[in-house]
Amino acid sequence: MKSFEVTGGRRLSGEITPQGAKNEALQVICAVLLTSDEVIISNIPDIIDVRLLIEMISDLGVEVKRISSDTYSFRAAGVGPDRIFEPGFLKKAMMLRGSVMLAGPLLARFRMSAIPRPGGDKIGRRRMDTHIIGLQKLGTTVDYEQCHGCYRLSAERLTGAEILLDEPSVTGTANLVMAAVLAEGKTTIYNAACEPYVQQLCTMLNNMGADISGIRSNLLTIKGVKTLHGCRHRILPDMIETGSFLGLAAMTGSSLRIRDAGIEHLGIIPDRFRQLGIMFDTEGDDIVVPEQETYEIQNSIDGSILTIYDHPWPGLTPDLISVLLVVAVQARGSVIIHQKMFESRLFFVDKLIDMGARIVLCDPHRATVIGLERRQQLRGITMSSPDIRAGMALLIAALSAEGKSLIHNIEQIDRGYQDLDRRLNSLGASIRRIDS
């Protein structure tokens, strides 16, 4: 098992560029299964989850060529869909939550697929109902196979339907869109997720010959077509990395330039950091964060304590809740952090408390942070990363802390952040990757 040894208390400076968006990459790579033509995708992040998904579609028979460090060519002409039931493939699928999005394109093109038990972060219950119910409405038969530990999906034909999602699931929306593009007739998906990643997927599919309207809204209309062709697609900058670097600059009192941040796609994220008192400017598509000795949390308009909570897009992405919480630790003032979607995502705060943070965990979904106002530094401790985003939050805390910290289970961080230690060390951080 790998660990990070972090020496904190250093101010950082320089420029850093966000990687390609992990969540978008998982969607658009699954979409290459919808055509036998070549699809070229650029700005793909070189991270564990993405590498695993590329390995999985290669196992299915997709011809994969790496053109450059972040650009791949995919050709799904020789796919054998029955390979999804091989034990080795299912084992890999159970390691990656994003593998669920293979179901839609495989069903659309080959009329068979499977959904294994979900893997990925251990952040609480992650329902499969949205995927399965939506696919059933398109004409899919679903059977649970105890021997394989997965749902077997099959369909003689897929037919357009009116679908009202019980929740605006990003992966659920992506799965249903990919299934519907080759279904017969018209499909409407209401209460659809409309995150930039879903918008990018829909745009890519339209460039492949699909007929999707309502992009950027929560009502998608898909008119099925007979075939799709190849295309070129570029993945957006990762908004979670951009937010993480903003938080890192604030916590360490550093001056950073975040290059090519994809500002027009950040939505409400910049406003939430400003509510914590973080100052920054924009220059073109760059975010410039100056050194800031102190930052003060705004109260609500009526004078009450600010509450920051996650919400479906265009609300705040839940993937930044952990970072915003750790940034509040050194602010002046107090804030309530309400993580609505996952009941286990705040359980890393006990490590912050051990470091000296003033946090009250009210229940599995809410924490109250009373800022230290930089009157005292956090102290380095030994801890373990429970999931990707908490791991990044703990790394930010360690970089701001006095002394050395040891962060175990950094494979979780590597699942979502590319070459993070080298990139941050180039800014002046002290992070050493060690065997533990």
Sequence and secondary structure as in RCSB ss.txt:
>XXXX:A:sequence
MKSFEVTGGRRLSGEITPQGAKNEALQVICAVLLTSDEVIISNIPDIIDVRLLIEMISDLGVEVKRISSDTYSFR
AAGVGPDRIFEPGFLKKAMMLRGSVMLAGPLLARFRMSAIPRPGGDKIGRRRMDTHIIGLQKLGTTVDYEQCHGC
YRLSAERLTGAEILLDEPSVTGTANLVMAAVLAEGKTTIYNAACEPYVQQLCTMLNNMGADISGIRSNLLTIKGV
KTLHGCRHRILPDMIETGSFLGLAAMTGSSLRIRDAGIEHLGIIPDRFRQLGIMFDTEGDDIVVPEQETYEIQNS
IDGSILTIYDHPWPGLTPDLISVLLVVAVQARGSVIIHQKMFESRLFFVDKLIDMGARIVLCDPHRATVIGLERR
QQLRGITMSSPDIRAGMALLIAALSAEGKSLIHNIEQIDRGYQDLDRRLNSLGASIRRIDS
>XXXX:A:secstr
 EEEEEE     EEEE   B HHHHHHHHHHGGG SSEEEEES    HHHHHHHHHHHHTT EEEEEETTEEEEE
 TT  GGGGGSHHHHHHHTT GGGGGGHHHHHHHHSEEEEE   S  SS    HHHHHHHHHTT EEEEETTTTE
EEEE S  B  EEE SS  HHHHHHHHHHHTTSBSEEEEET    HHHHHHHHHHHHTT EEE TTSSEEEEE  
S    EEEE  B HHHHHHHHHHHHHHT EEEE S  GGG TTHHHHHHHTT   EEETTEEEE   S  B    
TTS  EEEE  STTS  GGGHHHHHHHHTTSBSEEEEE  S TTTTTTHHHHHHTT  EEEEETTEEEEE  TTS
S  B  EEE  SHHHHHHHHHHHHHSBSEEEEE THHHHTTSTTHHHHHHTTT EEEEEE 
